[in-house]
Amino acid sequence: MYYVYVLLSKKDNKRYIGYTKNLKLRFELHQKGQVESTKDRRPLKLIYYEACLNQQDATHREKYLKTYHGSMFIGQRLKSYLTG
């Protein structure tokens, strides 16, 4: 399985979207500051993830979620969570 995930930075309140084969390990690396793109945006919270059967599906889903329409999807999906 591959996972597409969304992190929320508690520092700047912005989202980070990525994919991985090992979600637990990848999240730990983000939390420890070992991922270049998020090390200055910690602390981070895992707010959403999806499981995909293969890497190609995960990369396509990641790319979609990074688009305007994908961002709107995440916003609608997590509407009550993100607005409190």
N, C-alpha and C positions, 0 to 999 in steps of 0.2 A: 504494500500500500504506500501511496504518497499522500502527503497532506498539504493543502493550501491553507495558510493561516493569516490572521490579521492581529497585529499587536497595536495597542494604544499606548502612546507615550504619555505618562503622567506629567512629564515636564513641559511639553509643548502642545499636548492634547491632539496630536496628529497621529494618523494611522501608518503602519508599515505592513506591507503585504509581501509574503514570500511563500516558498514551497520547500518541502523536505521529505526525506524518507523516514526520519526519526524525529518526530515532533517534540518529544520530551527532551532529548539531547539538544536539539536546535534552540528550544526556548531557554534552556540552561545557559547555552553559549551567549544568547542575547542578554540574559540577566547578568552575566559575569562581565559583560563589556568586551567580549571576544569576537563580536561581529562589527566590522568597521562602520557599516551604515547606521547602526543604532547605538553605538557605544556612548555617544554624547546625548542621547535622548532618554536615558534611563531615569527613573524606573519604568518598566514596561509591564503591561498586563495583556495576557492572551484573551481576546474578546470573541474570537470566532475561528472555526476551522472546518474544513470539509475533507473527506477522504476520497481519493481517486484510485482507480485500479492500476494505472500505469503513469509513468513520468510524463508522457506526451499529454495526457488529459490534464495533469496537474499544471504543466506549464501553460497550456491554453487557458485554463481557468484563472491562473494567476494573472496572465496578461489581460483577460477580460476584467477582473476585479480592479485592475489599475486604471481602467478607462473611466470616463465620465459616467457611463451607464452602470458600470460595475460598482462605482462608488455610491451611486444612488441605490443600487440593490442592497449593498451593505448597510447603508443608512436606514432603509426601510426595514430590513431584516432585524436590525438592532435598535429600532426606533425608541422603544421604551427604555432600553438599557442606556443608550447614549444621552437621552434627555433627562434621565433621572426619574 
